[in-house]
Amino acid sequence: MSVRVLVADDQAPFRLAARSVVGATADFELVGEARSGREAIELTRSLRPDLVLMDIAMPDLDGIEAARSIAAAFPATVTILLSTYRAEDVPERARTCGAAAYVHKSDFCGPVLRVVWDGRAYSSSAR
């Protein structure tokens, strides 16, 4: 059974890259893409993904607040925050929003996706 993935990022190039990583990773399936935090919440409601890959800085509603809403309404859905922040610069509220992990965008690849999904505990990549 595949892990159903929703990608939420306001930048089309990163959505394309994430789509490629998800598509190339065994047992992961892309089910949707969102361009804002609000759209991520709406698509989580309608698509019921297992995993949301969420950019932190997005228009309309940032990824941290969207992750908080998703964790409250859909506790079975795992959220991984992605951004270009160095781990030490990630806002403190990211650690308490219900996200399972933070991954620097430059570290995001299939093996990291697999490790974070399998671990599902808050961690951060070192940057």
C-alpha positions, 0 to 999 in steps of 0.5 A: 500500500502506497503512502499518499502524499500532498505537496504544499509549496507556493513555488512551482519549481519546488513542487516539480522537484518534490513531485519527482522525488515522491514519484521516484521513491518506492511506495510513495504516491503523489495525490495532490499539490497545494500553493498555499497553507489554506489550500493544503488544509482544503486538499487534506480534507478532500484527499486524506493524504497520509503525508503532507510535505509543507513549505514553511513560508507561503502566502495566505496561511504559512505552513506552520499554522497550516500544519497546526490545523492539519494536526488538529483536524486530521491526526493520522496525517503526518506533516513534514515541514520543508524550507531553506531555513538553517535548522537553528533558524527554524521558528520555535513554533515549528517544533510545536505545530504538530509536524513530525519533522523539518527537512532543509529543501536542499536535503530533500530526496527519496532516502530522506523522505523514507527515513523521516516517514519511517521515523515520524519523530521531530528532527531537523537536518543540520544546516 
